[in-house]
Amino acid sequence: MKLKCILLLVTGLVTGLITMGLISDKEHFVSTNEMVAIAENECQVLNAEGLAELMMGEEVYTLIDVRQEIEHYYGYIPGSVMLPRGSLEFNIENKEFWENEGIYMPLKEEAIVVYCKKGNRGALAAHTLKHMGYKKVYYLEGGFKQWELSYPDYVEKNLQALGGAHEEEDTGGC
């Protein structure tokens, strides 16, 4: 009888902890690198050449820069929309956000390419979008840095947006 009471108590305790979310059967990550590796394995990668082909082709796509605002201004891929990873989930389906960008909101069946500086945040962003139901999500292998090395003539900057960028005066000095 005492054993039954203990088993019943333990079962009730475990059930309560699971219900409260203190114990979970969902996977836990050991490190950020492990999270990125899982995202890379579960998502489609697109290299710089593949992105260039997509950009020159006829397929409808949306190119999203998931870096922070200040990173975007120092250099970005033409035609990309700045949507930092921290607000991706909140704005990807926000019609007002897309109207402010001057383009339509991407459909779940259309191609979306996300990129960051080197590729890790892009992989995590692609993973998130995939779990949100987007079907054709890619992350740019090597990120903006690889694009910049591969296609330096296809990089734009917006240094005026930084607020402190002024042209140097021509003073004839060294």
N, CA, C and O of each residue as an XYZ file, in Angstrom:
696
protein
N       0.824     -1.184      0.000
C       0.000      0.000      0.000
C       0.872      1.252      0.000
O       0.607      2.211     -0.725
N       1.912      1.225      0.824
C       2.814      2.365      0.926
C       3.512      2.589     -0.424
O       3.675      3.737     -0.839
N       3.926      1.520     -1.116
C       4.586      1.602     -2.418
C       3.643      2.196     -3.460
O       4.064      2.996     -4.296
N       2.359      1.803     -3.411
C       1.380      2.350     -4.343
C       1.219      3.853     -4.140
O       1.136      4.608     -5.109
N       1.175      4.278     -2.907
C       1.031      5.706     -2.604
C       2.244      6.485     -3.110
O       2.095      7.577     -3.660
N       3.432      5.934     -2.927
C       4.656      6.603     -3.383
C       4.661      6.687     -4.913
O       4.971      7.738     -5.474
N       4.320      5.589     -5.585
C       4.260      5.595     -7.046
C       3.222      6.589     -7.558
O       3.472      7.310     -8.524
N       2.081      6.626     -6.925
C       1.028      7.558     -7.308
C       1.483      8.999     -7.095
O       1.211      9.863     -7.929
N       2.160      9.260     -6.006
C       2.672     10.594     -5.698
C       3.728     11.019     -6.715
O       3.689     12.148     -7.206
N       4.666     10.137     -7.036
C       5.723     10.439     -8.001
C       5.120     10.675     -9.391
O       5.510     11.610    -10.091
N       4.176      9.828     -9.781
C       3.521      9.983    -11.081
C       2.797     11.331    -11.145
O       2.886     12.034    -12.152
N       2.102     11.684    -10.106
C       1.396     12.971    -10.061
C       2.363     14.143    -10.119
O       2.099     15.141    -10.789
N       3.485     14.021     -9.414
C       4.497     15.077     -9.405
C       5.110     15.270    -10.786
O       5.238     16.402    -11.251
N       5.485     14.191    -11.439
C       6.074     14.263    -12.779
C       5.065     14.839    -13.771
O       5.416     15.680    -14.598
N       3.824     14.391    -13.689
C       2.779     14.913    -14.569
C       2.595     16.409    -14.353
O       2.461     17.164    -15.315
N       2.587     16.833    -13.115
C       2.460     18.261    -12.803
C       3.628     19.071    -13.337
O       3.429     20.155    -13.886
N       4.845     18.559    -13.184
C       6.030     19.265    -13.686
C       6.021     19.365    -15.206
O       6.416     20.390    -15.763
N       5.577     18.311    -15.879
C       5.478     18.344    -17.344
C       4.435     19.379    -17.755
O       4.666     20.161    -18.678
N       3.297     19.387    -17.079
C       2.229     20.330    -17.389
C       2.698     21.768    -17.198
O       2.350     22.641    -17.994
N       3.477     22.023    -16.162
C       3.981     23.376    -15.902
C       5.162     23.727    -16.799
O       5.607     24.875    -16.804
N       5.668     22.777    -17.543
C       6.778     23.050    -18.451
C       8.143     22.979    -17.801
O       9.139     23.348    -18.423
N       8.209     22.522    -16.583
C       9.504     22.425    -15.899
C      10.288     21.204    -16.352
O      11.515     21.180    -16.256
N       9.588     20.195    -16.846
C      10.220     19.035    -17.460
C       9.636     18.957    -18.864
O       8.423     19.069    -19.038
N      10.469     18.772    -19.840
C       9.997     18.750    -21.215
C      10.570     17.560    -21.952
O      11.700     17.138    -21.703
N       9.772     17.022    -22.866
C      10.282     15.940    -23.696
C      10.858     16.497    -25.000
O      11.310     15.728    -25.849
N      10.848     17.822    -25.168
C      11.406     18.433    -26.369
C      12.919     18.470    -26.260
O      13.488     18.438    -25.169
N      13.565     18.538    -27.440
C      15.015     18.521    -27.449
C      15.602     19.802    -26.855
O      15.020     20.880    -26.974
N      16.728     19.668    -26.233
C      17.479     20.798    -25.701
C      18.814     20.822    -26.409
O      19.354     19.779    -26.777
N      19.342     22.013    -26.597
C      20.594     22.163    -27.308
C      21.736     22.348    -26.319
O      21.594     22.988    -25.277
N      22.857     21.772    -26.679
C      24.042     21.895    -25.837
C      24.702     23.245    -26.066
O      25.195     23.863    -25.122
N      24.718     23.715    -27.328
C      25.404     24.958    -27.655
C      24.754     25.618    -28.869
O      23.933     25.017    -29.563
N      25.142     26.855    -29.100
C      24.684     27.578    -30.278
C      25.161     26.871    -31.538
O      24.419     26.768    -32.515
N      26.395     26.385    -31.517
C      26.921     25.669    -32.684
C      26.067     24.446    -33.022
O      25.864     24.128    -34.194
N      25.573     23.769    -31.996
C      24.702     22.614    -32.228
C      23.382     23.060    -32.849
O      22.863     22.389    -33.742
N      22.835     24.181    -32.389
C      21.598     24.714    -32.961
C      21.799     25.042    -34.442
O      20.958     24.714    -35.279
N      22.914     25.687    -34.752
C      23.208     26.056    -36.143
C      23.371     24.801    -36.995
O      22.860     24.740    -38.114
N      24.076     23.806    -36.476
C      24.290     22.559    -37.230
C      22.960     21.878    -37.541
O      22.770     21.381    -38.651
N      22.052     21.848    -36.594
C      20.733     21.247    -36.815
C      19.977     22.042    -37.871
O      19.364     21.461    -38.766
N      20.016     23.363    -37.771
C      19.333     24.224    -38.755
C      19.913     23.995    -40.148
O      19.165     23.891    -41.120
N      21.228     23.916    -40.252
C      21.874     23.693    -41.552
C      21.468     22.349    -42.144
O      21.261     22.236    -43.352
N      21.357     21.344    -41.306
C      20.968     20.007    -41.785
C      19.515     19.950    -42.238
O      19.169     19.166    -43.122
N      18.673     20.769    -41.641
C      17.242     20.712    -41.938
C      16.801     21.719    -42.997
O      15.655     21.675    -43.445
N      17.691     22.627    -43.406
C      17.312     23.681    -44.344
C      18.128     23.599    -45.623
O      19.180     22.962    -45.674
N      17.614     24.262    -46.658
C      18.288     24.280    -47.945
C      19.279     25.435    -47.990
O      18.989     26.548    -47.551
N      20.456     25.138    -48.532
C      21.500     26.143    -48.653
C      21.563     26.621    -50.098
O      21.275     25.866    -51.027
N      21.939     27.873    -50.275
C      22.110     28.450    -51.598
C      23.438     29.194    -51.575
O      23.652     30.049    -50.717
N      24.335     28.878    -52.509
C      25.612     29.595    -52.533
C      25.446     30.896    -53.311
O      24.381     31.152    -53.874
N      26.494     31.718    -53.346
C      26.427     33.025    -53.995
C      26.063     32.896    -55.472
O      25.280     33.691    -55.992
N      26.624     31.909    -56.138
C      26.331     31.714    -57.557
C      24.854     31.348    -57.759
O      24.211     31.829    -58.692
N      24.334     30.503    -56.886
C      22.927     30.116    -56.964
C      22.005     31.306    -56.738
O      20.972     31.425    -57.396
N      22.373     32.191    -55.806
C      21.579     33.385    -55.570
C      21.627     34.303    -56.784
O      20.604     34.864    -57.176
N      22.803     34.462    -57.382
C      22.923     35.303    -58.576
C      22.031     34.764    -59.697
O      21.377     35.542    -60.392
N      21.999     33.455    -59.875
C      21.134     32.838    -60.886
C      19.664     33.098    -60.582
O      18.884     33.413    -61.480
N      19.290     32.964    -59.311
C      17.909     33.222    -58.903
C      17.537     34.677    -59.196
O      16.445     34.963    -59.686
N      18.450     35.579    -58.891
C      18.192     37.001    -59.093
C      18.038     37.343    -60.579
O      17.281     38.250    -60.924
N      18.734     36.643    -61.446
C      18.669     36.902    -62.892
C      17.530     36.142    -63.572
O      17.213     36.394    -64.734
N      16.925     35.222    -62.848
C      15.881     34.379    -63.432
C      14.501     34.993    -63.330
O      14.337     36.175    -63.027
N      13.523     34.158    -63.590
C      12.125     34.586    -63.650
C      11.333     34.236    -62.385
O      10.214     34.716    -62.206
N      11.906     33.405    -61.510
C      11.168     32.951    -60.328
C      10.949     34.104    -59.346
O      11.830     34.939    -59.141
N       9.774     34.130    -58.755
C       9.462     35.114    -57.724
C      10.179     34.693    -56.446
O      10.105     33.533    -56.041
N      10.869     35.634    -55.812
C      11.587     35.351    -54.577
C      11.613     36.599    -53.713
O      11.393     37.711    -54.193
N      11.885     36.398    -52.437
C      12.095     37.490    -51.497
C      13.450     37.269    -50.856
O      13.754     36.172    -50.388
N      14.262     38.316    -50.838
C      15.609     38.266    -50.259
C      15.593     39.073    -48.968
O      15.305     40.270    -48.980
N      15.903     38.417    -47.861
C      15.809     39.044    -46.539
C      17.170     39.068    -45.854
O      17.828     38.039    -45.706
N      17.573     40.259    -45.443
C      18.794     40.470    -44.656
C      18.402     40.419    -43.189
O      17.697     41.307    -42.709
N      18.845     39.394    -42.467
C      18.443     39.222    -41.070
C      19.460     39.806    -40.082
O      19.367     39.569    -38.877
N      20.433     40.572    -40.600
C      21.403     41.209    -39.712
C      20.767     42.406    -39.007
O      19.638     42.795    -39.306
N      21.508     42.973    -38.074
C      21.052     44.170    -37.385
C      21.087     45.357    -38.335
O      21.831     45.348    -39.316
N      20.305     46.356    -38.058
C      20.166     47.528    -38.915
C      21.511     48.164    -39.275
O      21.748     48.477    -40.441
N      22.370     48.353    -38.317
C      23.649     49.006    -38.580
C      24.524     48.176    -39.517
O      25.263     48.739    -40.324
N      24.453     46.854    -39.424
C      25.217     45.991    -40.320
C      24.734     46.137    -41.759
O      25.533     46.127    -42.695
N      23.449     46.270    -41.922
C      22.834     46.395    -43.249
C      23.330     47.660    -43.955
O      23.626     47.631    -45.150
N      23.420     48.755    -43.225
C      23.793     50.025    -43.848
C      25.218     50.022    -44.392
O      25.501     50.724    -45.362
N      26.108     49.260    -43.800
C      27.493     49.196    -44.271
C      27.632     48.393    -45.558
O      28.665     48.471    -46.223
N      26.629     47.639    -45.911
C      26.649     46.894    -47.157
C      25.558     45.850    -47.166
O      25.339     45.149    -46.178
N      24.868     45.753    -48.307
C      23.781     44.777    -48.430
C      23.632     44.373    -49.890
O      24.168     45.023    -50.787
N      22.908     43.307    -50.110
C      22.650     42.803    -51.452
C      21.475     43.591    -52.020
O      20.424     43.680    -51.385
N      21.643     44.165    -53.214
C      20.547     44.940    -53.804
C      19.253     44.129    -53.900
O      19.259     42.952    -54.261
N      18.153     44.789    -53.567
C      16.846     44.141    -53.612
C      16.462     43.438    -52.327
O      15.356     42.909    -52.216
N      17.367     43.425    -51.347
C      17.037     42.742    -50.090
C      16.222     43.647    -49.177
O      16.293     44.874    -49.254
N      15.455     43.009    -48.319
C      14.653     43.685    -47.308
C      15.323     43.455    -45.971
O      15.663     42.323    -45.626
N      15.515     44.529    -45.214
C      16.112     44.392    -43.886
C      15.027     43.971    -42.898
O      14.085     44.716    -42.630
N      15.180     42.768    -42.368
C      14.250     42.227    -41.376
C      15.089     41.463    -40.360
O      15.275     40.252    -40.487
N      15.599     42.174    -39.344
C      16.495     41.527    -38.372
C      15.901     40.275    -37.752
O      14.695     40.184    -37.522
N      16.762     39.327    -37.491
C      16.351     38.031    -36.949
C      15.502     38.175    -35.698
O      14.585     37.383    -35.481
N      15.788     39.157    -34.882
C      15.034     39.354    -33.640
C      13.576     39.716    -33.843
O      12.769     39.548    -32.928
N      13.216     40.211    -35.027
C      11.818     40.551    -35.284
C      11.239     39.766    -36.462
O      10.130     40.051    -36.913
N      11.977     38.790    -36.953
C      11.564     38.012    -38.114
C      10.191     37.373    -37.922
O       9.310     37.529    -38.767
N      10.008     36.668    -36.837
C       8.762     35.948    -36.587
C       7.573     36.897    -36.496
O       6.456     36.530    -36.859
N       7.807     38.110    -36.015
C       6.728     39.059    -35.807
C       6.351     39.818    -37.080
O       5.209     40.255    -37.223
N       7.300     39.976    -38.002
C       7.045     40.788    -39.188
C       6.892     40.014    -40.491
O       6.408     40.577    -41.474
N       7.281     38.765    -40.533
C       7.221     38.015    -41.785
C       5.784     37.927    -42.301
O       5.576     37.876    -43.513
N       4.802     37.909    -41.423
C       3.397     37.833    -41.828
C       2.629     39.110    -41.486
O       1.401     39.098    -41.397
N       3.357     40.208    -41.296
C       2.758     41.492    -40.956
C       2.599     42.322    -42.235
O       3.579     42.856    -42.757
N       1.372     42.428    -42.733
C       1.116     43.135    -43.992
C       1.589     44.584    -43.943
O       2.095     45.103    -44.937
N       1.430     45.232    -42.814
C       1.848     46.633    -42.682
C       3.363     46.775    -42.872
O       3.823     47.726    -43.504
N       4.131     45.834    -42.328
C       5.581     45.861    -42.513
C       5.918     45.830    -43.998
O       6.715     46.640    -44.472
N       5.314     44.898    -44.735
C       5.612     44.731    -46.152
C       5.124     45.920    -46.973
O       5.776     46.315    -47.940
N       3.986     46.491    -46.596
C       3.510     47.696    -47.282
C       4.503     48.840    -47.098
O       4.765     49.593    -48.036
N       5.056     48.972    -45.891
C       6.060     50.011    -45.636
C       7.333     49.772    -46.448
O       8.038     50.721    -46.789
N       7.626     48.526    -46.754
C       8.796     48.190    -47.575
C       8.511     48.397    -49.062
O       9.432     48.432    -49.878
N       7.234     48.532    -49.405
C       6.856     48.758    -50.790
C       6.773     47.500    -51.637
O       6.796     47.572    -52.866
N       6.677     46.353    -50.988
C       6.534     45.087    -51.718
C       5.470     44.242    -51.025
O       5.079     44.503    -49.888
N       5.025     43.240    -51.736
C       3.984     42.405    -51.155
C       4.589     41.381    -50.186
O       5.763     41.023    -50.285
N       3.778     40.935    -49.277
C       4.189     39.942    -48.285
C       4.435     38.608    -48.984
O       3.601     38.168    -49.776
N       5.568     37.956    -48.705
C       5.845     36.679    -49.378
C       4.824     35.605    -49.004
O       4.381     35.497    -47.861
N       4.478     34.826    -50.010
C       3.568     33.710    -49.794
C       4.352     32.500    -49.296
O       5.558     32.400    -49.523
N       3.679     31.599    -48.629
C       4.341     30.430    -48.048
C       4.962     29.513    -49.095
O       5.885     28.760    -48.784
N       4.464     29.565    -50.340
C       4.974     28.691    -51.400
C       6.117     29.326    -52.200
O       6.775     28.636    -52.979
N       6.361     30.618    -52.020
C       7.379     31.313    -52.807
C       8.757     31.163    -52.186
O       8.896     30.891    -50.993
N       9.766     31.347    -53.017
C      11.154     31.242    -52.553
C      11.505     32.427    -51.659
O      11.214     33.580    -51.980
N      12.131     32.116    -50.542
C      12.663     33.132    -49.636
C      14.119     32.770    -49.386
O      14.441     31.630    -49.051
N      14.995     33.760    -49.554
C      16.417     33.576    -49.256
C      16.756     34.523    -48.117
O      16.496     35.724    -48.204
N      17.336     33.989    -47.053
C      17.751     34.812    -45.919
C      19.272     34.800    -45.844
O      19.923     33.803    -46.153
N      19.815     35.933    -45.424
C      21.271     35.994    -45.257
C      21.634     36.859    -44.067
O      20.872     37.726    -43.639
N      22.823     36.596    -43.546
C      23.384     37.366    -42.449
C      24.828     37.679    -42.829
O      25.148     37.729    -44.016
N      25.682     37.886    -41.877
C      27.067     38.234    -42.181
C      27.856     37.036    -42.708
O      28.515     37.131    -43.744
N      27.789     35.904    -41.993
C      28.599     34.736    -42.365
C      27.790     33.470    -42.615
O      28.327     32.504    -43.158
N      26.527     33.446    -42.238
C      25.687     32.295    -42.531
C      24.966     31.676    -41.348
O      23.942     31.022    -41.545
N      25.453     31.852    -40.132
C      24.838     31.179    -38.987
C      23.449     31.715    -38.661
O      22.507     30.937    -38.507
N      23.314     33.030    -38.554
C      21.993     33.601    -38.272
C      21.040     33.310    -39.427
O      19.844     33.109    -39.220
N      21.581     33.290    -40.646
C      20.757     32.960    -41.805
C      20.196     31.559    -41.711
O      19.023     31.336    -42.008
N      21.029     30.608    -41.298
C      20.560     29.226    -41.143
C      19.480     29.147    -40.068
O      18.471     28.466    -40.252
N      19.686     29.835    -38.952
C      18.689     29.828    -37.883
C      17.394     30.494    -38.343
O      16.306     30.025    -38.008
N      17.499     31.575    -39.103
C      16.309     32.255    -39.623
C      15.563     31.350    -40.601
O      14.335     31.277    -40.562
N      16.290     30.663    -41.473
C      15.663     29.739    -42.425
C      14.935     28.626    -41.672
O      13.828     28.235    -42.042
N      15.560     28.129    -40.626
C      14.969     27.075    -39.803
C      13.656     27.562    -39.185
O      12.661     26.837    -39.174
N      13.662     28.777    -38.678
C      12.460     29.359    -38.092
C      11.347     29.469    -39.131
O      10.209     29.077    -38.874
N      11.682     30.003    -40.307
C      10.672     30.165    -41.357
C      10.118     28.816    -41.810
O       8.928     28.683    -42.094
N      10.992     27.832    -41.872
C      10.538     26.488    -42.246
C       9.520     25.981    -41.235
O       8.501     25.403    -41.612
N       9.795     26.196    -39.956
C       8.869     25.748    -38.913
C       7.591     26.575    -38.882
O       6.592     26.151    -38.300
N       7.611     27.750    -39.504
C       6.417     28.590    -39.606
C       5.590     28.227    -40.837
O       4.540     28.824    -41.076
N       6.060     27.247    -41.623
C       5.273     26.762    -42.746
C       5.704     27.248    -44.117
O       5.030     26.964    -45.107
N       6.812     27.973    -44.199
C       7.312     28.413    -45.504
C       7.995     27.225    -46.174
O       8.793     26.522    -45.554
N       7.672     27.014    -47.443
C       8.070     25.786    -48.135
C       9.429     25.862    -48.821
O      10.165     24.875    -48.827
N       9.780     27.011    -49.398
C      11.011     27.140    -50.181
C      11.922     28.184    -49.544
O      12.086     29.286    -50.067
N      12.501     27.829    -48.430
C      13.372     28.752    -47.703
C      14.816     28.301    -47.872
O      15.137     27.123    -47.719
N      15.670     29.250    -48.187
C      17.098     28.991    -48.350
C      17.872     29.959    -47.464
O      17.400     31.057    -47.170
N      19.055     29.545    -47.044
C      19.964     30.491    -46.396
C      21.208     30.593    -47.271
O      21.625     29.621    -47.901
N      21.787     31.777    -47.298
C      22.944     32.040    -48.149
C      24.215     31.518    -47.483
O      24.614     31.994    -46.420
N      24.832     30.551    -48.113
C      26.066     29.949    -47.600
C      27.169     31.016    -47.561
O      27.442     31.674    -48.565
N      27.781     31.174    -46.417
C      28.845     32.170    -46.256
C      28.334     33.579    -46.053
O      29.121     34.498    -45.825
N      27.023     33.765    -46.133
C      26.392     35.045    -45.850
C      26.834     36.183    -46.758
O      27.332     35.969    -47.863
N      26.636     37.398    -46.258
C      26.963     38.601    -47.024
C      28.449     38.653    -47.363
O      28.823     39.103    -48.446
N      29.288     38.201    -46.454
C      30.742     38.248    -46.710
C      31.101     37.449    -47.958
O      31.916     37.899    -48.763
N      30.507     36.275    -48.129
C      30.788     35.465    -49.320
C      30.225     36.138    -50.568
O      30.860     36.125    -51.623
N      29.038     36.722    -50.449
C      28.449     37.440    -51.578
C      29.356     38.608    -51.989
O      29.617     38.815    -53.175
N      29.825     39.359    -51.005
C      30.674     40.528    -51.258
C      31.974     40.127    -51.948
O      32.457     40.842    -52.825
N      32.540     38.990    -51.557
C      33.764     38.494    -52.207
C      33.486     37.997    -53.623
O      34.309     38.184    -54.518
N      32.341     37.369    -53.828
C      31.996     36.788    -55.122
C      31.467     37.821    -56.113
O      31.740     37.731    -57.310
N      30.719     38.792    -55.622
C      30.063     39.778    -56.487
C      30.238     41.192    -55.917
O      29.254     41.826    -55.537
N      31.470     41.687    -55.856
C      31.702     43.002    -55.239
C      30.990     44.151    -55.951
O      30.729     45.184    -55.336
N      30.674     43.991    -57.227
C      29.970     45.046    -57.959
C      28.470     45.048    -57.681
O      27.763     45.966    -58.096
N      27.984     44.028    -56.985
C      26.567     43.929    -56.667
C      26.354     44.041    -55.162
O      25.725     43.189    -54.534
N      26.897     45.117    -54.608
C      26.757     45.436    -53.190
C      26.371     46.907    -53.104
O      26.967     47.750    -53.774
N      25.394     47.207    -52.297
C      25.005     48.596    -52.064
C      25.258     48.945    -50.617
O      25.325     48.073    -49.750
N      25.400     50.260    -50.363
C      25.601     50.763    -49.002
C      24.655     51.926    -48.779
O      24.206     52.565    -49.730
N      24.359     52.193    -47.535
C      23.515     53.319    -47.161
C      24.143     53.992    -45.952
O      23.567     53.992    -44.864
N      25.314     54.560    -46.143
C      26.061     55.154    -45.036
C      25.379     56.395    -44.471
O      25.575     56.717    -43.300
N      24.577     57.105    -45.280
C      23.865     58.271    -44.765
C      22.898     57.886    -43.653
O      22.636     58.685    -42.753
N      22.371     56.680    -43.709
C      21.432     56.225    -42.683
C      22.104     56.102    -41.321
O      21.427     56.043    -40.295
N      23.425     56.065    -41.311
C      24.155     55.963    -40.045
C      24.159     57.288    -39.291
O      24.453     57.326    -38.096
N      23.833     58.377    -39.992
C      23.701     59.668    -39.327
C      24.985     60.443    -39.155
O      24.934     61.670    -39.060
N      26.104     59.814    -39.110
C      27.360     60.524    -38.897
C      28.284     60.455    -40.083
O      29.416     60.933    -40.010
N      27.840     59.879    -41.161
C      28.701     59.726    -42.338
C      28.648     60.998    -43.168
O      27.600     61.358    -43.704
N      29.773     61.668    -43.268
C      29.883     62.887    -44.063
C      31.002     62.709    -45.057
O      31.987     62.019    -44.793
N      30.841     63.335    -46.197
C      31.917     63.295    -47.190
C      33.068     64.133    -46.701
O      32.873     65.190    -46.100
N      34.270     63.661    -46.960
C      35.451     64.420    -46.552
C      35.638     65.631    -47.456
O      35.382     65.566    -48.659
N      36.079     66.717    -46.874
C      36.350     67.910    -47.654
C      37.639     67.734    -48.436
O      38.579     67.096    -47.960
N      37.685     68.295    -49.626
C      38.905     68.239    -50.439
C      39.815     69.388    -50.000
O      39.678     70.515    -50.477
N      40.744     69.093    -49.089
C      41.618     70.137    -48.563
C      42.996     70.085    -49.162
O      43.841     70.924    -48.847
N      43.244     69.116    -50.020
C      44.560     69.008    -50.655
C      45.606     68.416    -49.736
O      46.784     68.396    -50.094
N      45.229     67.939    -48.577
C      46.201     67.360    -47.649
C      46.599     65.977    -48.054
O      46.182     65.479    -49.100
N      47.426     65.335    -47.210
C      47.905     63.995    -47.531
C      46.904     62.910    -47.338
O      47.206     61.742    -47.581
